[in-house]
Amino acid sequence: MAARKASNHSLLEICRQLDITPTYWYKLEKMESSTINYELLKKIEALLPLNLDIRFPEDLEINNLNGKKMDLSQLK
């Protein structure tokens, strides 16, 4: 919420630029939404004055809880 208020954009302008509804934005702010896609996170990071520091491992593989490798190369 602080990043939104610190920006020069209104809530409606932010939502228009992100192509989301104000209701969805409020759910994100209140952490009532359990999922958000990577592309939307990157758009939010570019639009608002904040740094989410979202990174994936360079080799695009990580171990999951079962010890199996997960291939992240298909993530967008």
TIPAVO-69423 format. One line per 5 residues: number of its first residue (from 1); their letters; for each residue x, y, z of N, C-alpha, C. Coordinates in pm, 1 decimal, padded with zeros to 6 digits. Each point is the difference from the previous one (the first is absolute). Example, Ala and Ser with C-alpha at 12.3 -4.5 7.8 and 13.67 -1.06 7.14 Angstrom:
<recs>
1) AS) 01319.0 -00569.0 00780.0 -00089.0 00119.0 00000.0 00090.0 00120.0 00000.0 | -00035.0 00105.0 -00072.0 00082.0 00119.0 00006.0 -00077.0 00109.0 00073.0
</recs>
This chain:
<recs>
1) MAARK) 00082.8 -00118.6 00000.0 -00082.8 00118.6 00000.0 00087.5 00125.3 00000.0 | 00109.2 -00003.9 00072.5 00086.9 00117.1 00007.4 00057.0 00036.0 -00136.8 | 00036.5 -00101.7 -00078.6 00054.5 00026.5 -00133.4 -00105.2 00063.8 -00090.2 | -00124.0 -00045.5 00009.8 -00107.5 00059.7 -00079.7 -00020.9 00144.5 00039.3 | -00003.0 00027.3 00129.6 -00022.4 00136.8 00046.9 00118.6 00091.1 -00031.7
6) ASNHS) 00119.2 -00056.9 -00008.0 00119.4 00079.5 -00030.7 00012.8 00029.8 -00149.3 | -00076.5 -00070.6 -00081.5 00009.6 00022.2 -00145.1 -00080.5 00122.9 -00039.8 | 00019.2 00043.5 -00122.1 -00074.0 00113.8 -00054.2 -00130.0 -00043.3 -00065.8 | -00033.4 -00128.9 00007.5 -00115.5 -00055.5 -00068.7 -00115.9 -00023.1 00096.9 | -00120.6 00019.0 -00050.6 -00117.9 -00034.2 00079.1 -00018.2 -00152.0 -00004.5
11) LLEIC) -00082.0 -00052.7 00090.2 -00028.4 -00142.6 00000.5 -00058.4 -00043.7 -00133.9 | -00094.4 00076.7 -00053.6 -00061.1 -00037.3 -00127.3 00100.7 00000.3 -00114.7 | 00090.7 00095.6 00000.2 00103.2 00006.2 -00104.3 00093.7 -00120.2 00010.9 | 00038.0 -00034.9 00121.5 00086.3 -00116.9 00021.7 -00069.5 -00125.3 -00052.4 | -00126.1 -00017.2 00036.1 -00074.6 -00118.2 -00042.2 -00016.3 -00005.4 -00151.1
16) RQLDI) -00022.8 00114.4 -00062.6 -00010.9 00003.7 -00146.1 00131.3 -00041.3 -00065.4 | 00109.6 00051.0 00051.4 00130.3 -00031.9 -00058.7 00037.3 -00147.3 00021.6 | -00046.2 -00057.7 00110.4 00029.9 -00139.9 00028.5 -00104.9 -00095.5 -00056.0 | -00109.5 00056.4 -00050.9 -00111.8 -00078.1 -00053.7 -00059.7 -00093.7 00106.1 | -00024.6 00057.6 00118.7 -00064.7 -00072.9 00108.4 -00111.2 00087.4 00057.9
21) TPTYW) -00085.1 -00059.7 00081.0 -00107.8 00075.6 00063.3 00048.5 00058.7 00132.1 | -00061.2 00110.4 00044.9 00033.3 00052.9 00132.4 -00026.2 -00102.2 00110.8 | -00103.3 -00082.3 -00016.6 -00028.8 -00104.2 00099.5 00117.5 -00096.3 00012.8 | 00054.6 -00041.9 -00114.1 00115.3 -00090.1 00003.3 00120.7 00069.2 00064.4 | 00020.4 00126.4 -00032.1 00110.7 00074.7 00060.2 -00013.2 00003.5 00152.0
26) YKLEK) -00120.3 00028.4 00050.5 -00020.7 00003.5 00144.9 00025.4 -00136.7 00063.0 | -00037.5 -00106.4 -00070.6 00027.6 -00134.8 00051.5 00149.7 -00024.5 00009.1 | 00075.2 00048.7 -00098.2 00145.8 -00012.8 00004.9 00057.5 00078.2 00117.7 | -00047.5 00122.8 00018.2 00049.4 00082.6 00110.7 -00029.5 -00063.3 00136.1 | -00117.5 -00060.1 00012.7 -00039.9 -00060.6 00127.4 00047.0 -00144.5 00012.0
31) MESST) 00075.7 -00047.0 -00101.3 00050.2 -00136.5 -00004.8 -00112.5 -00102.3 00010.7 | -00112.5 00030.7 -00063.6 -00113.7 -00091.8 -00003.5 00002.0 -00087.2 -00125.1 | 00088.4 00029.1 -00092.4 00013.6 -00081.1 -00120.6 00121.5 -00090.5 00018.5 | -00019.6 -00128.7 -00020.2 00108.9 -00094.7 00025.1 00094.1 -00016.8 -00118.8 | -00038.4 00052.6 -00116.7 00086.5 -00013.5 -00117.4 00009.8 00132.2 -00075.9
36) INYEL) 00112.6 00016.1 -00067.1 00022.2 00113.0 -00089.5 00101.9 -00048.0 -00102.7 | -00020.2 00034.8 -00125.6 00094.4 -00050.3 -00099.5 00125.0 00087.7 -00005.3 | 00104.6 -00060.7 -00050.9 00130.7 00064.0 -00005.9 -00002.5 00126.8 -00084.5 | -00069.9 -00003.9 -00114.0 -00005.7 00117.1 -00087.9 -00064.3 00119.3 00070.2 | -00105.6 -00023.9 00077.1 -00064.2 00108.7 00072.7 00094.5 00056.0 00105.7
41) LKKIE) 00073.7 -00085.3 00067.8 00097.6 00048.3 00097.8 00103.3 00090.7 -00065.2 | 00048.3 -00039.8 -00116.9 00098.5 00081.7 -00070.5 -00059.8 00133.9 -00042.9 | -00126.9 00000.4 -00044.0 -00065.3 00124.9 -00038.5 -00016.5 00092.4 00120.9 | -00039.2 -00055.9 00113.4 -00015.1 00079.5 00122.0 00133.6 00059.4 00040.1 | 00104.5 -00081.3 -00005.0 00134.0 00046.0 00036.3 00046.3 00113.9 -00090.8
46) ALLPL) -00034.4 -00006.1 -00128.3 00039.4 00104.2 -00094.8 -00082.2 00127.1 00016.7 | -00125.5 -00013.6 00042.2 -00090.6 00114.2 00008.6 00013.9 00077.6 00130.7 | 00020.5 -00070.5 00109.0 00001.6 00063.6 00132.1 00141.4 00010.8 00055.3 | 00022.0 00095.1 00090.9 00133.6 00019.3 00056.7 00033.5 -00105.1 00106.0 | 00028.7 -00122.5 -00045.6 00039.3 -00105.3 00092.4 00087.5 -00099.7 -00072.5
51) NLDIR) 00070.4 -00081.5 00076.3 00085.5 -00103.4 -00056.1 -00039.7 -00131.7 00063.4 | -00063.8 -00087.3 -00078.6 -00043.9 -00128.9 00051.4 00112.8 -00102.3 00001.5 | 00110.0 00027.9 -00069.3 00117.5 -00086.8 -00004.7 -00038.3 -00143.9 -00033.4 | -00075.7 -00016.7 -00107.9 -00044.6 -00132.2 -00042.5 00106.1 -00059.4 -00090.9 | 00052.9 -00115.7 00040.8 00102.6 -00066.4 -00079.8 -00023.2 -00150.3 00003.2
56) FPEDL) 00040.2 -00066.7 -00106.9 -00001.7 -00144.8 -00005.4 00143.5 -00047.5 -00012.7 | 00028.1 -00123.7 00041.3 00136.8 -00051.9 -00014.1 00045.9 00006.3 -00145.1 | 00128.0 00025.1 -00019.4 00052.8 00014.9 -00135.3 -00009.7 -00127.4 -00082.0 | 00010.6 -00116.3 00064.3 -00005.1 -00123.9 -00077.0 -00143.2 -00044.6 -00029.3 | -00098.5 00076.5 00044.8 -00141.1 -00024.5 -00024.3 -00048.7 -00134.1 00054.4
61) EINNL) 00069.2 -00055.0 00098.5 -00045.6 -00120.7 00066.8 00016.5 00018.1 00150.0 | -00097.2 -00047.2 00074.9 00010.6 00000.1 00145.6 -00048.8 -00135.0 00050.5 | 00039.4 -00036.3 00119.7 -00048.1 -00123.2 00060.3 -00130.7 00028.6 00071.4 | -00100.9 -00084.7 -00021.9 -00123.9 00017.7 00075.0 00009.2 -00078.0 00130.4 | -00104.9 -00003.5 00076.5 00003.0 -00064.4 00131.4 00022.6 -00150.2 -00008.5
66) NGKKM) -00029.8 -00061.9 -00112.8 00019.5 -00144.4 -00015.7 00138.4 -00033.9 -00053.9 | 00084.9 00099.9 -00015.3 00134.4 -00023.6 -00050.7 00008.9 -00005.6 -00151.2 | -00111.7 00016.4 -00069.3 -00000.6 -00002.1 -00145.7 00033.5 00138.2 -00053.8 | 00057.8 00003.2 -00118.3 00031.0 00127.6 -00065.5 -00125.8 00055.4 -00064.4 | -00020.6 00130.7 00013.1 -00111.0 00067.1 -00066.2 00058.1 00087.9 -00109.3
71) DLSQL) -00045.8 -00015.0 -00121.7 00047.1 00077.8 -00114.4 -00081.6 00129.8 -00008.4 | 00067.1 00113.0 00017.0 -00066.8 00130.0 -00003.1 00011.1 00069.2 -00135.7 | 00054.5 -00068.0 -00097.6 00024.0 00063.7 -00129.1 -00127.8 00039.2 -00073.1 | -00111.7 -00061.2 00033.8 -00125.7 00029.4 -00067.1 -00076.3 00116.1 00064.5 | 00050.5 00052.0 00112.4 -00066.3 00112.7 00064.9 00012.8 00124.5 -00084.1
76) K) -00105.5 00078.2 -00003.7 00001.5 00125.5 -00075.4 -00000.1 00116.3 00094.9
</recs>
